[in-house]
Amino acid sequence: MRPTLLDAKHVRERVILRFPFASEVPPGITIASVIPVVSMKAGVDPNPAAVLLGAPQIVATTLDVLQRVQGGLASAKYGILMEATLSDGTVLVRAVELPVIDF
């Protein structure tokens, strides 16, 4: 699995990231729980998880997971991994890389 490289986010922006799982979830199975994990891909941030704003939201109708993010340090790149456990016990992972900029 390769992470998806997202467009850069400004340090003052708050945006919603979408993690799609529908292509791998069989009919009749749902997303039971999700866990977001944040790491640094470039730069140094002593608390990278601070970019997460609230808990992730599972959208049952589309099998997407939405995660709001905020802040971050300029010139840093955050790796955000979303781990989804399905109702049948299967665990799926989606990952993005989020660059953060300042003008």
A tleap script that builds the chain and sets N, CA, C and O, in Angstrom:
source leaprc.protein.ff14SB
mol = sequence {
  NMET ARG PRO THR LEU LEU ASP ALA LYS HIE
  VAL ARG GLU ARG VAL ILE LEU ARG PHE PRO
  PHE ALA SER GLU VAL PRO PRO GLY ILE THR
  ILE ALA SER VAL ILE PRO VAL VAL SER MET
  LYS ALA GLY VAL ASP PRO ASN PRO ALA ALA
  VAL LEU LEU GLY ALA PRO GLN ILE VAL ALA
  THR THR LEU ASP VAL LEU GLN ARG VAL GLN
  GLY GLY LEU ALA SER ALA LYS TYR GLY ILE
  LEU MET GLU ALA THR LEU SER ASP GLY THR
  VAL LEU VAL ARG ALA VAL GLU LEU PRO VAL
  ILE ASP CPHE
}
set mol.1.N position { 0.844 -1.176 0.000 }
set mol.1.CA position { 0.000 0.000 0.000 }
set mol.1.C position { 0.890 1.240 0.000 }
set mol.1.O position { 1.820 1.360 0.798 }
set mol.2.N position { 0.589 2.133 -0.891 }
set mol.2.CA position { 1.287 3.412 -0.946 }
set mol.2.C position { 0.380 4.491 -0.381 }
set mol.2.O position { -0.818 4.507 -0.665 }
set mol.3.N position { 0.939 5.392 0.414 }
set mol.3.CA position { 0.105 6.499 0.895 }
set mol.3.C position { -0.237 7.442 -0.256 }
set mol.3.O position { 0.540 7.602 -1.198 }
set mol.4.N position { -1.387 8.050 -0.166 }
set mol.4.CA position { -1.808 9.060 -1.131 }
set mol.4.C position { -1.212 10.394 -0.721 }
set mol.4.O position { -1.377 10.821 0.422 }
set mol.5.N position { -0.514 11.063 -1.647 }
set mol.5.CA position { 0.054 12.382 -1.362 }
set mol.5.C position { -1.030 13.426 -1.611 }
set mol.5.O position { -1.519 13.569 -2.732 }
set mol.6.N position { -1.400 14.148 -0.564 }
set mol.6.CA position { -2.441 15.165 -0.658 }
set mol.6.C position { -1.845 16.508 -1.025 }
set mol.6.O position { -0.641 16.719 -0.881 }
set mol.7.N position { -2.690 17.421 -1.502 }
set mol.7.CA position { -2.264 18.804 -1.715 }
set mol.7.C position { -1.904 19.414 -0.367 }
set mol.7.O position { -2.440 19.020 0.669 }
set mol.8.N position { -0.995 20.373 -0.392 }
set mol.8.CA position { -0.546 21.014 0.846 }
set mol.8.C position { -1.695 21.756 1.533 }
set mol.8.O position { -2.591 22.296 0.885 }
set mol.9.N position { -1.638 21.762 2.845 }
set mol.9.CA position { -2.587 22.476 3.700 }
set mol.9.C position { -1.844 23.613 4.369 }
set mol.9.O position { -0.723 23.421 4.839 }
set mol.10.N position { -2.445 24.802 4.425 }
set mol.10.CA position { -1.849 25.930 5.128 }
set mol.10.C position { -1.961 25.701 6.633 }
set mol.10.O position { -2.917 25.077 7.094 }
set mol.11.N position { -0.998 26.197 7.397 }
set mol.11.CA position { -0.987 25.971 8.851 }
set mol.11.C position { -2.256 26.474 9.542 }
set mol.11.O position { -2.618 25.962 10.601 }
set mol.12.N position { -2.929 27.454 8.969 }
set mol.12.CA position { -4.128 28.003 9.605 }
set mol.12.C position { -5.420 27.309 9.161 }
set mol.12.O position { -6.488 27.580 9.711 }
set mol.13.N position { -5.329 26.423 8.177 }
set mol.13.CA position { -6.528 25.750 7.680 }
set mol.13.C position { -6.953 24.593 8.582 }
set mol.13.O position { -6.133 23.948 9.237 }
set mol.14.N position { -8.249 24.358 8.590 }
set mol.14.CA position { -8.846 23.149 9.158 }
set mol.14.C position { -9.578 22.478 8.006 }
set mol.14.O position { -10.471 23.070 7.400 }
set mol.15.N position { -9.197 21.245 7.706 }
set mol.15.CA position { -9.786 20.541 6.564 }
set mol.15.C position { -10.217 19.140 6.978 }
set mol.15.O position { -9.811 18.631 8.023 }
set mol.16.N position { -11.047 18.529 6.138 }
set mol.16.CA position { -11.507 17.163 6.388 }
set mol.16.C position { -10.824 16.239 5.390 }
set mol.16.O position { -10.870 16.466 4.181 }
set mol.17.N position { -10.195 15.199 5.910 }
set mol.17.CA position { -9.579 14.177 5.075 }
set mol.17.C position { -10.551 13.011 4.926 }
set mol.17.O position { -11.244 12.641 5.874 }
set mol.18.N position { -10.592 12.440 3.730 }
set mol.18.CA position { -11.492 11.314 3.452 }
set mol.18.C position { -10.679 10.063 3.172 }
set mol.18.O position { -9.779 10.065 2.332 }
set mol.19.N position { -11.007 9.003 3.881 }
set mol.19.CA position { -10.368 7.702 3.723 }
set mol.19.C position { -11.432 6.727 3.194 }
set mol.19.O position { -12.276 6.275 3.967 }
set mol.20.N position { -11.408 6.394 1.887 }
set mol.20.CA position { -12.433 5.518 1.315 }
set mol.20.C position { -12.097 4.036 1.508 }
set mol.20.O position { -10.975 3.608 1.236 }
set mol.21.N position { -13.056 3.275 1.969 }
set mol.21.CA position { -12.872 1.835 2.184 }
set mol.21.C position { -13.853 0.984 1.377 }
set mol.21.O position { -13.735 -0.241 1.383 }
set mol.22.N position { -14.804 1.587 0.692 }
set mol.22.CA position { -15.895 0.854 0.043 }
set mol.22.C position { -15.419 -0.225 -0.925 }
set mol.22.O position { -16.061 -1.270 -1.042 }
set mol.23.N position { -14.321 0.004 -1.612 }
set mol.23.CA position { -13.883 -0.956 -2.634 }
set mol.23.C position { -13.450 -2.298 -2.045 }
set mol.23.O position { -13.362 -3.290 -2.769 }
set mol.24.N position { -13.180 -2.339 -0.737 }
set mol.24.CA position { -12.719 -3.583 -0.118 }
set mol.24.C position { -13.660 -4.159 0.932 }
set mol.24.O position { -13.356 -5.179 1.551 }
set mol.25.N position { -14.786 -3.515 1.132 }
set mol.25.CA position { -15.723 -4.005 2.149 }
set mol.25.C position { -16.823 -4.807 1.461 }
set mol.25.O position { -17.556 -4.264 0.635 }
set mol.26.N position { -16.948 -6.102 1.791 }
set mol.26.CA position { -17.976 -6.942 1.164 }
set mol.26.C position { -19.388 -6.509 1.561 }
set mol.26.O position { -19.581 -5.885 2.604 }
set mol.27.N position { -20.371 -6.844 0.726 }
set mol.27.CA position { -21.764 -6.531 1.071 }
set mol.27.C position { -22.144 -7.129 2.433 }
set mol.27.O position { -21.770 -8.255 2.760 }
set mol.28.N position { -22.888 -6.354 3.206 }
set mol.28.CA position { -23.349 -6.821 4.509 }
set mol.28.C position { -22.351 -6.603 5.636 }
set mol.28.O position { -22.675 -6.822 6.804 }
set mol.29.N position { -21.147 -6.177 5.297 }
set mol.29.CA position { -20.108 -5.913 6.308 }
set mol.29.C position { -20.029 -4.409 6.526 }
set mol.29.O position { -20.204 -3.628 5.590 }
set mol.30.N position { -19.767 -4.010 7.758 }
set mol.30.CA position { -19.668 -2.584 8.088 }
set mol.30.C position { -18.315 -2.274 8.718 }
set mol.30.O position { -17.562 -3.174 9.091 }
set mol.31.N position { -18.030 -1.002 8.827 }
set mol.31.CA position { -16.840 -0.563 9.564 }
set mol.31.C position { -17.247 -0.461 11.033 }
set mol.31.O position { -18.112 0.339 11.392 }
set mol.32.N position { -16.623 -1.270 11.871 }
set mol.32.CA position { -16.989 -1.320 13.294 }
set mol.32.C position { -16.245 -0.268 14.111 }
set mol.32.O position { -16.819 0.340 15.015 }
set mol.33.N position { -14.961 -0.053 13.792 }
set mol.33.CA position { -14.177 0.927 14.554 }
set mol.33.C position { -13.004 1.394 13.709 }
set mol.33.O position { -12.599 0.726 12.757 }
set mol.34.N position { -12.465 2.553 14.070 }
set mol.34.CA position { -11.310 3.108 13.362 }
set mol.34.C position { -10.323 3.706 14.359 }
set mol.34.O position { -10.701 4.177 15.432 }
set mol.35.N position { -9.056 3.675 13.975 }
set mol.35.CA position { -7.998 4.261 14.799 }
set mol.35.C position { -7.099 5.083 13.888 }
set mol.35.O position { -6.511 4.535 12.956 }
set mol.36.N position { -6.975 6.406 14.136 }
set mol.36.CA position { -6.032 7.210 13.379 }
set mol.36.C position { -4.655 7.211 14.053 }
set mol.36.O position { -4.549 7.249 15.279 }
set mol.37.N position { -3.613 7.170 13.233 }
set mol.37.CA position { -2.238 7.218 13.738 }
set mol.37.C position { -1.482 8.258 12.915 }
set mol.37.O position { -1.551 8.250 11.686 }
set mol.38.N position { -0.757 9.155 13.594 }
set mol.38.CA position { -0.024 10.214 12.899 }
set mol.38.C position { 1.465 10.049 13.158 }
set mol.38.O position { 1.895 9.790 14.282 }
set mol.39.N position { 2.243 10.208 12.085 }
set mol.39.CA position { 3.705 10.171 12.197 }
set mol.39.C position { 4.278 11.286 11.332 }
set mol.39.O position { 3.570 11.903 10.536 }
set mol.40.N position { 5.560 11.527 11.501 }
set mol.40.CA position { 6.243 12.551 10.713 }
set mol.40.C position { 6.954 11.897 9.532 }
set mol.40.O position { 7.691 10.925 9.702 }
set mol.41.N position { 6.729 12.433 8.338 }
set mol.41.CA position { 7.424 11.975 7.135 }
set mol.41.C position { 8.543 12.941 6.769 }
set mol.41.O position { 9.513 12.552 6.117 }
set mol.42.N position { 8.413 14.205 7.187 }
set mol.42.CA position { 9.450 15.226 6.983 }
set mol.42.C position { 9.257 16.301 8.042 }
set mol.42.O position { 8.129 16.654 8.384 }
set mol.43.N position { 10.362 16.815 8.553 }
set mol.43.CA position { 10.290 17.826 9.595 }
set mol.43.C position { 10.216 17.198 10.971 }
set mol.43.O position { 10.226 15.977 11.125 }
set mol.44.N position { 10.143 18.066 11.965 }
set mol.44.CA position { 10.100 17.622 13.359 }
set mol.44.C position { 8.921 18.289 14.054 }
set mol.44.O position { 8.804 19.514 14.053 }
set mol.45.N position { 8.063 17.492 14.639 }
set mol.45.CA position { 6.949 17.971 15.444 }
set mol.45.C position { 6.901 17.084 16.680 }
set mol.45.O position { 6.677 15.880 16.558 }
set mol.46.N position { 7.106 17.653 17.874 }
set mol.46.CA position { 7.115 16.831 19.082 }
set mol.46.C position { 5.760 16.204 19.409 }
set mol.46.O position { 5.687 15.272 20.210 }
set mol.47.N position { 4.692 16.706 18.799 }
set mol.47.CA position { 3.359 16.168 19.061 }
set mol.47.C position { 2.565 16.091 17.759 }
set mol.47.O position { 1.615 16.852 17.578 }
set mol.48.N position { 2.934 15.191 16.851 }
set mol.48.CA position { 2.261 15.154 15.548 }
set mol.48.C position { 0.765 14.850 15.627 }
set mol.48.O position { 0.008 15.283 14.758 }
set mol.49.N position { 0.326 14.124 16.641 }
set mol.49.CA position { -1.102 13.794 16.760 }
set mol.49.C position { -1.960 15.032 17.011 }
set mol.49.O position { -3.184 14.963 16.902 }
set mol.50.N position { -1.330 16.171 17.349 }
set mol.50.CA position { -2.086 17.404 17.572 }
set mol.50.C position { -2.748 17.917 16.292 }
set mol.50.O position { -3.609 18.794 16.361 }
set mol.51.N position { -2.364 17.389 15.126 }
set mol.51.CA position { -3.045 17.805 13.890 }
set mol.51.C position { -4.452 17.216 13.803 }
set mol.51.O position { -5.286 17.729 13.058 }
set mol.52.N position { -4.726 16.156 14.546 }
set mol.52.CA position { -6.068 15.573 14.540 }
set mol.52.C position { -7.013 16.467 15.330 }
set mol.52.O position { -6.707 16.867 16.453 }
set mol.53.N position { -8.156 16.778 14.740 }
set mol.53.CA position { -9.144 17.628 15.401 }
set mol.53.C position { -10.401 16.786 15.623 }
set mol.53.O position { -11.231 16.649 14.725 }
set mol.54.N position { -10.531 16.234 16.803 }
set mol.54.CA position { -11.675 15.392 17.111 }
set mol.54.C position { -11.488 13.958 16.644 }
set mol.54.O position { -10.454 13.585 16.088 }
set mol.55.N position { -12.512 13.180 16.886 }
set mol.55.CA position { -12.490 11.759 16.536 }
set mol.55.C position { -12.884 11.573 15.070 }
set mol.55.O position { -13.626 12.387 14.519 }
set mol.56.N position { -12.390 10.505 14.438 }
set mol.56.CA position { -12.821 10.215 13.069 }
set mol.56.C position { -14.296 9.833 13.031 }
set mol.56.O position { -14.843 9.294 13.993 }
set mol.57.N position { -14.926 10.124 11.896 }
set mol.57.CA position { -16.351 9.825 11.708 }
set mol.57.C position { -16.487 8.743 10.642 }
set mol.57.O position { -15.936 8.866 9.549 }
set mol.58.N position { -17.218 7.694 10.964 }
set mol.58.CA position { -17.518 6.631 10.002 }
set mol.58.C position { -18.810 6.990 9.277 }
set mol.58.O position { -19.837 7.238 9.908 }
set mol.59.N position { -18.750 7.016 7.948 }
set mol.59.CA position { -19.938 7.291 7.144 }
set mol.59.C position { -20.448 5.945 6.622 }
set mol.59.O position { -19.917 5.408 5.649 }
set mol.60.N position { -21.466 5.413 7.267 }
set mol.60.CA position { -21.956 4.063 6.971 }
set mol.60.C position { -22.474 3.920 5.541 }
set mol.60.O position { -22.336 2.856 4.938 }
set mol.61.N position { -23.067 4.978 4.995 }
set mol.61.CA position { -23.670 4.884 3.661 }
set mol.61.C position { -22.633 4.796 2.547 }
set mol.61.O position { -22.910 4.211 1.500 }
set mol.62.N position { -21.449 5.362 2.747 }
set mol.62.CA position { -20.413 5.360 1.701 }
set mol.62.C position { -19.185 4.538 2.083 }
set mol.62.O position { -18.294 4.330 1.259 }
set mol.63.N position { -19.136 4.067 3.339 }
set mol.63.CA position { -17.981 3.337 3.878 }
set mol.63.C position { -16.699 4.170 3.796 }
set mol.63.O position { -15.611 3.651 3.546 }
set mol.64.N position { -16.862 5.474 4.012 }
set mol.64.CA position { -15.731 6.390 4.131 }
set mol.64.C position { -15.487 6.670 5.611 }
set mol.64.O position { -16.387 6.537 6.440 }
set mol.65.N position { -14.265 7.056 5.923 }
set mol.65.CA position { -13.947 7.577 7.248 }
set mol.65.C position { -13.464 9.004 7.038 }
set mol.65.O position { -12.593 9.256 6.205 }
set mol.66.N position { -14.025 9.930 7.790 }
set mol.66.CA position { -13.656 11.341 7.704 }
set mol.66.C position { -12.893 11.738 8.956 }
set mol.66.O position { -13.286 11.398 10.072 }
set mol.67.N position { -11.797 12.464 8.759 }
set mol.67.CA position { -11.001 12.946 9.887 }
set mol.67.C position { -10.673 14.416 9.657 }
set mol.67.O position { -10.062 14.777 8.651 }
set mol.68.N position { -11.082 15.254 10.593 }
set mol.68.CA position { -10.761 16.682 10.514 }
set mol.68.C position { -9.336 16.880 11.045 }
set mol.68.O position { -8.950 16.289 12.053 }
set mol.69.N position { -8.558 17.728 10.343 }
set mol.69.CA position { -7.194 18.047 10.775 }
set mol.69.C position { -7.020 19.557 10.842 }
set mol.69.O position { -7.741 20.317 10.196 }
set mol.70.N position { -6.043 19.969 11.640 }
set mol.70.CA position { -5.794 21.388 11.862 }
set mol.70.C position { -4.294 21.624 12.048 }
set mol.70.O position { -3.524 20.688 12.261 }
set mol.71.N position { -3.902 22.887 11.962 }
set mol.71.CA position { -2.550 23.292 12.333 }
set mol.71.C position { -1.460 22.538 11.623 }
set mol.71.O position { -1.476 22.384 10.402 }
set mol.72.N position { -0.514 22.074 12.403 }
set mol.72.CA position { 0.686 21.465 11.865 }
set mol.72.C position { 1.787 22.511 11.780 }
set mol.72.O position { 1.527 23.708 11.903 }
set mol.73.N position { 2.995 22.065 11.573 }
set mol.73.CA position { 4.139 22.965 11.479 }
set mol.73.C position { 4.502 23.189 10.018 }
set mol.73.O position { 4.491 22.256 9.215 }
set mol.74.N position { 4.825 24.445 9.680 }
set mol.74.CA position { 5.200 24.785 8.319 }
set mol.74.C position { 6.403 23.967 7.873 }
set mol.74.O position { 7.328 23.732 8.651 }
set mol.75.N position { 6.386 23.539 6.631 }
set mol.75.CA position { 7.443 22.745 5.988 }
set mol.75.C position { 7.499 21.304 6.482 }
set mol.75.O position { 8.433 20.575 6.148 }
set mol.76.N position { 6.530 20.890 7.259 }
set mol.76.CA position { 6.478 19.501 7.733 }
set mol.76.C position { 5.562 18.690 6.813 }
set mol.76.O position { 4.700 19.237 6.126 }
set mol.77.N position { 5.771 17.381 6.820 }
set mol.77.CA position { 4.878 16.470 6.101 }
set mol.77.C position { 4.451 15.393 7.090 }
set mol.77.O position { 5.282 14.694 7.670 }
set mol.78.N position { 3.134 15.274 7.271 }
set mol.78.CA position { 2.555 14.331 8.229 }
set mol.78.C position { 2.056 13.089 7.501 }
set mol.78.O position { 1.446 13.191 6.437 }
set mol.79.N position { 2.311 11.936 8.065 }
set mol.79.CA position { 1.737 10.691 7.588 }
set mol.79.C position { 0.551 10.364 8.476 }
set mol.79.O position { 0.693 10.243 9.693 }
set mol.80.N position { -0.612 10.222 7.873 }
set mol.80.CA position { -1.818 9.918 8.649 }
set mol.80.C position { -2.370 8.590 8.150 }
set mol.80.O position { -2.753 8.450 6.989 }
set mol.81.N position { -2.399 7.633 9.047 }
set mol.81.CA position { -2.852 6.281 8.749 }
set mol.81.C position { -4.202 6.072 9.429 }
set mol.81.O position { -4.369 6.409 10.601 }
set mol.82.N position { -5.155 5.520 8.700 }
set mol.82.CA position { -6.466 5.211 9.279 }
set mol.82.C position { -6.651 3.699 9.226 }
set mol.82.O position { -6.701 3.102 8.150 }
set mol.83.N position { -6.752 3.093 10.401 }
set mol.83.CA position { -6.943 1.651 10.511 }
set mol.83.C position { -8.415 1.379 10.803 }
set mol.83.O position { -8.953 1.842 11.809 }
set mol.84.N position { -9.059 0.625 9.915 }
set mol.84.CA position { -10.481 0.312 10.068 }
set mol.84.C position { -10.655 -1.173 10.361 }
set mol.84.O position { -10.161 -2.025 9.622 }
set mol.85.N position { -11.356 -1.468 11.436 }
set mol.85.CA position { -11.717 -2.856 11.749 }
set mol.85.C position { -13.157 -3.064 11.305 }
set mol.85.O position { -14.058 -2.324 11.701 }
set mol.86.N position { -13.358 -4.080 10.478 }
set mol.86.CA position { -14.686 -4.356 9.950 }
set mol.86.C position { -15.467 -5.263 10.889 }
set mol.86.O position { -14.905 -5.865 11.803 }
set mol.87.N position { -16.762 -5.352 10.652 }
set mol.87.CA position { -17.630 -6.152 11.514 }
set mol.87.C position { -17.311 -7.644 11.452 }
set mol.87.O position { -17.735 -8.398 12.328 }
set mol.88.N position { -16.572 -8.083 10.435 }
set mol.88.CA position { -16.172 -9.496 10.360 }
set mol.88.C position { -14.761 -9.733 10.900 }
set mol.88.O position { -14.231 -10.838 10.785 }
set mol.89.N position { -14.145 -8.691 11.492 }
set mol.89.CA position { -12.813 -8.816 12.075 }
set mol.89.C position { -11.672 -8.442 11.150 }
set mol.89.O position { -10.533 -8.326 11.603 }
set mol.90.N position { -11.939 -8.250 9.873 }
set mol.90.CA position { -10.912 -7.825 8.928 }
set mol.90.C position { -10.410 -6.434 9.306 }
set mol.90.O position { -11.191 -5.584 9.735 }
set mol.91.N position { -9.108 -6.202 9.147 }
set mol.91.CA position { -8.524 -4.891 9.399 }
set mol.91.C position { -7.973 -4.352 8.084 }
set mol.91.O position { -7.173 -5.010 7.419 }
set mol.92.N position { -8.411 -3.142 7.712 }
set mol.92.CA position { -7.949 -2.469 6.508 }
set mol.92.C position { -7.259 -1.176 6.887 }
set mol.92.O position { -7.575 -0.569 7.910 }
set mol.93.N position { -6.309 -0.752 6.054 }
set mol.93.CA position { -5.555 0.467 6.344 }
set mol.93.C position { -5.522 1.359 5.107 }
set mol.93.O position { -5.336 0.880 3.989 }
set mol.94.N position { -5.704 2.647 5.319 }
set mol.94.CA position { -5.507 3.672 4.298 }
set mol.94.C position { -4.531 4.677 4.891 }
set mol.94.O position { -4.528 4.909 6.100 }
set mol.95.N position { -3.701 5.273 4.037 }
set mol.95.CA position { -2.719 6.242 4.530 }
set mol.95.C position { -2.593 7.404 3.552 }
set mol.95.O position { -2.711 7.239 2.338 }
set mol.96.N position { -2.351 8.576 4.118 }
set mol.96.CA position { -2.105 9.776 3.313 }
set mol.96.C position { -0.864 10.476 3.846 }
set mol.96.O position { -0.482 10.308 5.004 }
set mol.97.N position { -0.248 11.263 2.980 }
set mol.97.CA position { 0.822 12.171 3.396 }
set mol.97.C position { 0.290 13.587 3.187 }
set mol.97.O position { -0.191 13.933 2.108 }
set mol.98.N position { 0.385 14.398 4.241 }
set mol.98.CA position { -0.170 15.745 4.242 }
set mol.98.C position { 0.930 16.768 4.470 }
set mol.98.O position { 1.392 16.929 5.599 }
set mol.99.N position { 1.367 17.474 3.409 }
set mol.99.CA position { 2.350 18.549 3.594 }
set mol.99.C position { 1.655 19.784 4.187 }
set mol.99.O position { 0.490 20.054 3.895 }
set mol.100.N position { 2.381 20.515 5.012 }
set mol.100.CA position { 1.855 21.730 5.620 }
set mol.100.C position { 2.758 22.898 5.217 }
set mol.100.O position { 3.983 22.803 5.279 }
set mol.101.N position { 2.127 23.995 4.807 }
set mol.101.CA position { 2.882 25.164 4.336 }
set mol.101.C position { 2.456 26.419 5.075 }
set mol.101.O position { 1.417 26.448 5.734 }
set mol.102.N position { 3.266 27.447 4.956 }
set mol.102.CA position { 2.952 28.799 5.418 }
set mol.102.C position { 3.436 29.732 4.323 }
set mol.102.O position { 4.385 29.407 3.609 }
set mol.103.N position { 2.807 30.872 4.182 }
set mol.103.CA position { 3.242 31.807 3.117 }
set mol.103.C position { 4.229 32.801 3.651 }
set mol.103.O position { 4.703 33.661 2.908 }
savepdb mol mol.pdb
quit
